[in-house]
Amino acid sequence: MSTVNQASLRDEFARLKGEFGTLTAAGKVTSEMAVLVGAMMMLLELMVAIFLEKNTRKNNRNSSLSSSQTGEDESAKGTSGAKSKGSGGQGQPFDKSRTIESTQTIPVSTCGCCGEDLSGVDASEHERRTRIDIVFEKTIEHVDAEIKCCPACAKRTKGEFAADLMGPMQYGLGVKAYVVNLLAAQMVSLNRTAKLMHSILGQRIAEATMLRFVMELYWALGRWEEATVEALLASAVIHVDETSMKVNGRNQWVHVVSAGNLVLKRVHPKRGLEAIRAHDIIPRYGGVTVHDCWASYFSAEFGGVRHALCGSHLLRELSFVEESNGYVWAGNLRRLLQQACAEVSASETKCLEEAAYARLQRRYRNLLTRAEREMPPIPRRQGAPRGGKVAKSDAHNLCERLRKHEAAVLLFAKEPLVAFTNNRAERDLRMGKVKQKVSGCFRTERYAKAYCRISSYLQSMAYQGINPLVAIQMALGGQLYAEKPE
C-alpha cells in the first residue's frame, strides 16, 4: 500500500473499467453479469472518491483550518513588509498626554580641514537627528473641601465635592483607560497588568478594582451598542460569522455583525437559530448578508434577507476537491470564480455588465453540469425507507450547494457593495481567538459579554481612526454622547 497514491489508484480503476467495457462490447459478458458488475463499479468509484478525500490532508489553503494548525502559510511568504490596513488611529494623540518638543543646534566654529574661523558664517544646511522617548508622569490632585461652623446656629457645613470624587481616593480616566486597554485590547492578564501599573504608579491596583473599571466601560457603552444595532440594520450589506469561545469551561459562541466602520460582537450559548433570534439583528434585517453558508442563516424565518456566500471558503473547498480526486470541473470552477473576482475588482463600477454577468452565469452552470457527469452517481440505498441514498462525498455535497445557491455565489459580480469574501467578519473575530489562546477565556458570562461589547467598540473606533485610549476615555467621561456644538 505504500506505493498506492491518487494517480495510481485512479489509473488502475480506469484501466479495469475500460477492460470490462471492452469485454461487454465484444459480447463476452452476459447481461446479468454486466448489470451486476456495473453496479459494483459504480459503488467502487464512489468509494474511491470518498477514500481519496479522507486521505487528502487539509490545510489553510484547501479548508477552513487556520494557519496555526497547518504549519507555515505559503500565501503569507514575502508579505512581511506589507503595511497593515487595520492600524487606524496610530497617529491619534492621547488627550491626556503632553508632547514636549525641543530643538538643539550644534554650532560649527572652525573649519575641520584648515582651521578657519567660521563663527560669522551662516549655515548652508542642517542635518537632523531625532530622539523620541517616553517619561511616565503620575499626577496627584488633592481637593480640600472647607468645613465651617456657623456662629449663628453652630451647625457645620462642608463644601460639595465634584460628582466624580466619590470617596477618599479614586483613579482618574487616564488610569482606567490604560488598565482597560491592557486587559481588553492588549489581552494582558490581571496579574501582569497589576504589576505593570505598580511599576508606573508606585502602588498596586487590586484585581477587583481593575475588573470594576472593565464593567464601568461595559455599562457606559450600553447606548452605543443600541445605536450600533440600528446603524447595522440600516446598512445595505452586513458580514456575519461566529466562532467558539470558552466561558466557565463550556463552549459558547461569539457572533459578529460588521458593516462599514462598525463591529458588533455578542456571546451566546448556542450557535444557530436560537442565538440569531436572541441577538435580533438578522430577523429584522432587510439587506444582503455575507456569510459562509451556515444553514441557520438560510432559515425561512428571515424572508427579507438576501444572501451572498464567501468566495474564499468556496475556493478552498474547490481546491480540496481538485487535490483529493483530481476532478477537472473543480479546478475550472475555481479559476472561473478567481477570474470573475479579478474582473470585478478592476472595473470602475465594481460589478459586471449584464452581458458579462450572463456569460459568467452560463459558464458556471456548464461547469456544474460537467461536474455531474465527471463524478460517480449516488446509488439508491437498498431497503431504505422512502428510497434513501448512501452517504455523499464532499465533492457531491459541494456541487449540490453551488447549484442550489447560485445567486448567492455570484452576487458579488452583480452588486457593487457585495464583497467576494467574508474576510471582514472573520478578521473582526480573530482577536477573540487570540484572547482564548492567551487566557483560556472567561470564568463568568458577565465578563465574556463585557469583553465582546468593549472589543466591538474599540474595533469600531479603530476603523474610524480613533486611538483606543482616547476612545475609552470618551466613553467613561460621557463625551461619547455629548451633543456637538453647532
C-alpha positions in Angstrom: 0.0 0.0 0.0 3.0 2.3 0.4 3.1 2.7 -3.4 -0.6 3.5 -3.8 -1.4 7.1 -4.5 -4.1 9.2 -6.1 -2.8 8.8 -9.6 -2.1 5.1 -9.4 -5.4 4.3 -7.9 -7.3 6.3 -10.4 -5.3 4.9 -13.4 -5.8 1.3 -12.2 -9.6 1.8 -11.7 -9.8 3.4 -15.2 -7.9 0.5 -16.7 -10.2 -2.1 -15.1 -13.3 -0.2 -16.1 -12.0 0.1 -19.7 -11.2 -3.7 -19.9 -14.7 -4.5 -18.6 -16.3 -2.2 -21.2 -14.3 -3.9 -24.0 -15.4 -7.4 -22.9 -19.0 -6.2 -22.7 -18.9 -4.7 -26.1 -17.4 -8.0 -27.5 -20.4 -10.0 -26.1 -18.2 -12.0 -23.7 -20.2 -10.8 -20.7 -23.8 -11.9 -20.0 -26.4 -9.1 -19.5 -27.0 -10.2 -15.9 -23.2 -10.1 -15.2 -22.9 -6.7 -16.9 -25.7 -5.2 -14.7 -24.1 -6.7 -11.5 -20.5 -5.6 -12.3 -21.8 -2.2 -13.5 -23.4 -1.6 -10.1 -20.3 -2.8 -8.3 -18.2 -0.5 -10.5 -20.4 2.5 -9.6 -20.2 1.7 -5.9 -16.4 1.2 -6.1 -15.9 4.5 -7.9 -17.9 6.3 -5.2 -15.8 4.5 -2.5 -12.6 5.5 -4.2 -13.7 9.2 -4.3 -14.5 9.2 -0.6 -11.3 7.3 0.2 -9.2 9.9 -1.7 -11.0 12.7 0.2 -10.3 11.1 3.6 -6.6 10.6 2.7 -6.0 14.2 1.4 -4.6 16.4 4.1 -6.5 19.6 4.8 -4.7 22.8 5.4 -5.4 26.5 5.4 -5.3 26.6 1.6 -7.9 24.0 0.9 -10.1 24.2 4.0 -11.1 26.5 6.8 -8.3 25.3 9.1 -6.3 28.2 10.5 -2.6 28.6 9.5 -1.6 27.9 13.2 -3.0 24.4 12.8 -1.4 23.6 9.4 2.2 24.8 9.6 3.6 27.7 7.6 1.1 29.5 5.4 2.7 29.7 1.9 0.4 32.6 0.9 1.9 34.7 3.7 5.5 34.4 2.4 7.1 37.6 1.2 4.5 39.9 2.8 6.3 40.7 6.0 7.0 44.2 4.7 3.4 44.9 3.7 1.5 47.6 5.6 -1.4 46.5 7.7 -4.7 48.0 6.8 -6.2 47.7 10.3 -3.9 50.1 12.1 -6.2 53.2 12.0 -5.6 55.8 14.7 -2.0 55.1 15.3 -1.2 58.8 14.9 -4.1 60.0 17.0 -2.9 61.9 20.1 -3.9 60.8 23.5 -5.7 63.8 25.0 -4.2 63.3 28.5 -0.6 63.2 27.1 1.9 66.0 26.6 4.4 66.3 23.8 7.4 68.3 24.8 9.4 69.1 21.6 12.7 70.9 21.6 15.3 71.7 19.0 19.0 72.0 19.8 21.6 73.3 17.3 25.2 72.2 17.4 27.3 75.1 16.2 30.4 74.9 13.9 33.0 77.4 14.9 36.1 76.3 13.0 36.8 74.5 9.7 37.5 70.9 10.2 40.0 70.9 7.4 42.1 74.2 7.6 41.0 75.6 11.0 39.5 78.8 9.5 37.2 80.7 11.9 33.5 80.0 10.8 31.7 81.7 13.7 30.5 84.5 11.5 29.5 82.3 8.5 25.8 81.3 8.1 25.0 77.6 7.9 24.2 76.5 4.3 22.1 73.5 5.5 21.4 71.3 8.6 21.5 67.6 9.2 18.9 66.5 11.8 18.8 63.5 14.1 15.9 62.9 16.4 15.5 61.1 19.7 12.0 60.1 20.9 11.4 59.0 24.5 8.6 58.4 27.0 8.6 59.7 30.5 5.8 58.4 32.7 4.4 61.1 34.9 1.9 60.4 37.8 -0.3 63.3 38.7 -1.9 63.6 42.1 -4.6 66.1 42.6 -5.8 66.9 46.1 -9.2 68.5 46.5 -9.9 70.0 50.0 -13.5 70.9 50.9 -13.8 73.5 53.5 -15.8 72.7 56.7 -17.1 75.8 58.6 -19.1 76.2 61.7 -21.9 78.7 61.6 -21.7 81.2 64.5 -25.4 81.7 64.4 -26.7 78.1 64.7 -23.5 76.3 65.5 -24.1 73.8 62.6 -21.2 72.5 60.5 -21.3 73.0 56.7 -19.0 71.2 54.3 -18.2 72.1 50.7 -19.6 69.8 48.0 -17.1 67.6 46.0 -17.5 67.1 42.3 -19.6 64.1 41.2 -16.6 62.0 40.2 -14.9 62.3 43.6 -17.0 59.7 45.4 -14.5 58.6 48.1 -11.3 59.3 49.9 -9.3 58.1 46.8 -10.1 57.2 43.2 -8.3 56.8 40.0 -8.7 59.1 37.0 -9.8 58.4 33.5 -6.2 58.0 32.3 -5.5 55.2 34.7 -8.8 53.5 33.9 -8.3 53.8 30.2 -4.8 52.4 30.3 -5.9 49.4 32.5 -8.9 48.6 30.3 -6.8 48.9 27.2 -4.3 46.4 28.6 -7.0 43.9 29.7 -9.4 44.1 26.7 -7.3 45.2 23.7 -3.8 44.0 24.6 -5.1 40.9 26.4 -2.6 41.2 29.3 -3.5 39.1 32.3 -4.8 40.7 35.5 -1.7 39.8 37.5 0.7 41.2 34.9 -1.5 44.4 34.5 -1.3 44.9 38.3 2.5 44.6 38.2 2.8 47.0 35.3 0.6 49.6 37.0 2.6 49.2 40.2 5.8 49.9 38.3 4.2 53.1 36.8 2.2 54.4 39.8 4.2 53.1 42.7 1.1 51.4 44.2 -0.7 48.2 43.3 -4.2 48.3 42.0 -6.4 45.4 43.3 -7.6 43.0 40.6 -11.2 43.6 41.7 -10.7 47.3 41.1 -9.4 46.7 37.6 -12.4 44.4 36.9 -14.7 47.2 38.1 -13.1 49.5 35.5 -14.0 46.9 32.8 -17.6 46.8 34.0 -17.8 50.6 34.2 -16.9 50.8 30.5 -19.3 47.9 29.7 -22.2 49.8 31.3 -21.1 53.1 29.7 -21.4 51.5 26.2 -25.0 50.4 26.5 -26.3 53.3 24.5 -23.5 52.9 22.0 -24.5 49.3 21.4 -28.1 50.2 20.8 -27.1 52.9 18.3 -24.8 50.4 16.6 -27.6 47.9 16.2 -29.8 50.5 14.5 -26.9 51.6 12.2 -26.3 48.0 11.2 -29.9 47.4 10.4 -29.8 50.4 8.1 -26.7 49.1 6.2 -27.1 47.7 2.7 -24.7 44.8 3.3 -23.6 43.2 6.5 -21.0 40.5 7.2 -21.8 37.8 9.8 -19.9 35.0 11.3 -19.5 33.0 14.5 -16.7 31.3 16.4 -16.5 29.2 19.6 -15.2 30.6 22.9 -14.8 29.0 26.3 -16.9 30.5 29.1 -16.8 28.9 32.5 -15.2 25.8 30.9 -18.0 25.4 28.4 -18.2 26.1 24.7 -20.2 29.2 23.8 -20.4 31.2 20.6 -19.3 34.7 19.7 -21.5 36.1 16.9 -20.3 39.1 14.9 -22.1 41.5 12.6 -19.9 44.0 10.7 -20.6 46.8 8.2 -18.6 49.9 7.2 -16.8 51.1 10.3 -19.0 49.3 12.8 -18.5 46.0 14.6 -20.8 44.3 17.0 -20.0 41.1 18.8 -22.2 39.2 21.2 -21.8 35.9 23.1 -24.5 33.2 23.3 -24.5 29.5 24.5 -25.9 28.4 21.1 -24.6 28.8 17.6 -27.7 28.5 15.4 -31.3 29.9 15.2 -31.7 30.4 19.0 -28.7 32.7 19.1 -29.7 34.6 15.9 -33.2 35.2 17.3 -31.8 36.3 20.7 -29.5 38.9 19.1 -32.4 40.1 17.0 -30.5 41.7 14.1 -30.8 39.3 11.2 -34.6 38.7 11.9 -35.2 42.5 11.5 -32.7 43.0 8.6 -33.7 43.5 5.0 -30.4 43.8 3.1 -27.7 41.4 1.9 -26.0 39.1 4.4 -22.5 37.8 3.5 -21.6 34.5 5.3 -20.0 31.1 4.9 -23.2 29.1 4.1 -24.1 28.2 7.7 -27.5 26.6 7.3 -29.2 28.7 10.1 -28.7 31.9 8.1 -31.0 30.4 5.3 -33.9 29.9 7.7 -37.3 30.7 6.2 -37.9 33.0 9.3 -35.6 35.6 7.7 -37.5 36.1 4.5 -36.4 39.6 3.9 -32.7 38.7 3.9 -30.7 38.2 0.7 -27.6 36.1 0.8 -24.0 36.2 -0.5 -21.6 33.4 0.1 -17.9 33.8 1.0 -15.8 33.1 -2.1 -12.7 32.3 0.0 -14.5 29.3 1.6 -15.6 28.1 -1.8 -12.1 28.4 -3.4 -10.6 26.4 -0.5 -13.3 23.7 -0.9 -12.8 23.5 -4.6 -9.0 23.2 -4.1 -9.6 20.3 -1.8 -11.9 18.5 -4.2 -9.4 19.0 -7.0 -6.5 17.8 -4.9 -8.3 14.8 -3.5 -10.0 13.4 -6.6 -8.4 15.3 -9.5 -11.8 16.4 -10.8 -11.3 18.8 -13.7 -14.6 20.7 -13.0 -13.4 21.8 -9.6 -10.2 23.4 -10.9 -12.1 25.1 -13.8 -14.7 26.5 -11.5 -12.1 27.7 -9.0 -10.3 29.6 -11.8 -13.7 30.9 -13.1 -14.5 32.5 -9.7 -11.0 33.9 -9.4 -11.2 35.4 -12.9 -14.6 36.9 -12.2 -13.3 38.4 -8.9 -10.4 40.0 -10.7 -12.7 41.5 -13.4 -15.0 42.9 -10.7 -12.0 44.4 -8.8 -10.6 46.0 -12.0 -13.9 47.5 -13.1 -14.9 51.1 -12.2 -18.4 50.1 -11.2 -17.2 47.1 -9.1 -19.6 44.8 -10.8 -20.1 43.1 -14.2 -22.3 44.4 -17.0 -25.4 42.4 -17.9 -23.8 40.7 -20.8 -20.7 39.8 -18.9 -22.7 38.5 -16.0 -24.8 36.4 -18.3 -21.6 34.8 -19.7 -20.4 34.1 -16.2 -23.7 32.5 -15.2 -23.7 30.4 -18.4 -20.1 29.1 -17.8 -20.9 28.5 -14.1 -23.9 26.3 -15.0 -22.0 24.4 -17.7 -19.2 23.5 -15.3 -21.7 22.2 -12.7 -23.3 20.1 -15.5 -19.9 18.7 -16.3 -19.3 18.0 -12.6 -22.4 15.7 -12.5 -21.0 13.8 -15.5 -17.5 13.6 -14.1 -18.4 12.4 -10.6 -19.8 8.9 -9.9 -23.6 8.9 -9.5 -25.1 8.4 -6.0 -26.9 5.0 -5.9 -30.1 4.4 -4.0 -29.7 2.5 -0.7 -31.4 -0.9 -0.9 -34.2 -1.5 1.6 -34.1 2.1 2.9 -37.4 3.8 3.7 -38.5 6.4 1.1 -35.6 5.4 -1.2 -32.8 6.9 0.9 -29.4 7.4 -0.6 -25.9 6.4 0.6 -23.6 9.0 2.1 -22.3 11.6 -0.3 -18.8 12.6 -0.8 -17.6 16.2 -0.1 -17.4 16.8 -3.8 -21.1 15.8 -4.3 -22.2 18.0 -1.4 -20.2 21.0 -2.7 -21.6 20.6 -6.2 -25.2 20.5 -4.9 -24.6 23.5 -2.7 -23.1 25.5 -5.6 -26.1 24.7 -7.8 -28.7 25.4 -5.1 -27.1 28.8 -4.0 -26.0 30.0 -7.5 -27.4 33.5 -7.0 -25.7 33.9 -3.6 -22.3 32.6 -5.0 -22.4 35.1 -7.9 -23.9 38.1 -6.2 -20.5 39.8 -5.8 -20.4 40.1 -9.6 -23.9 41.7 -9.7 -24.0 44.2 -6.9 -21.1 46.7 -6.2 -21.4 46.7 -2.4 -21.2 42.9 -2.0 -17.6 41.7 -1.4 -16.2 38.5 -2.9 -15.2 37.2 0.6 -16.4 37.3 4.2 -12.9 38.2 5.4 -14.3 41.3 7.1 -16.3 39.3 9.7 -13.5 36.7 10.1 -11.0 39.4 10.7 -13.2 41.0 13.4 -13.4 37.7 15.2 -9.7 36.9 15.0 -8.6 38.7 18.2 -11.2 36.7 20.2 -9.3 33.5 19.2 -6.1 35.2 20.3 -7.8 36.0 23.6 -8.8 32.4 24.1 -5.2 31.2 23.3 -3.7 33.7 25.8 -6.0 33.3 28.7 -8.1 30.2 28.1 -11.0 32.7 28.3 -13.6 33.7 30.8 -14.8 32.3 34.2 -18.1 34.0 34.1 -20.5 35.0 31.4 -20.7 38.7 32.5 -17.1 39.3 31.7 -17.5 37.4 28.4 -20.3 39.8 27.5 -18.2 42.8 28.7 -15.3 41.7 26.5 -17.5 41.4 23.4 -19.0 44.8 23.8 -15.8 46.6 24.7 -13.8 44.9 21.9 -16.6 45.7 19.4 -16.4 49.4 20.5 -12.6 49.6 20.2 -12.6 47.9 16.8 -15.2 50.3 15.6 -13.3 53.3 16.9 -10.1 51.9 15.2 -11.9 51.8 11.9 -12.7 55.4 12.4 -9.1 56.3 13.2 -9.5 56.9 16.9 -6.8 55.9 19.4 -8.1 53.2 21.9 -7.0 55.2 24.9 -8.9 58.2 23.7 -11.9 56.1 22.8 -12.1 54.6 26.3 -11.9 58.0 28.0 -14.6 59.3 25.7 -16.9 56.6 26.8 -16.1 56.7 30.5 -16.2 60.5 30.6 -19.6 60.7 28.9 -18.1 62.5 25.8 -19.4 59.8 23.5 -22.9 61.0 23.9 -22.2 64.7 24.3 -24.0 66.9 21.9 -21.7 68.6 19.3 -21.8 72.4 19.3 -23.5 73.8 16.2 
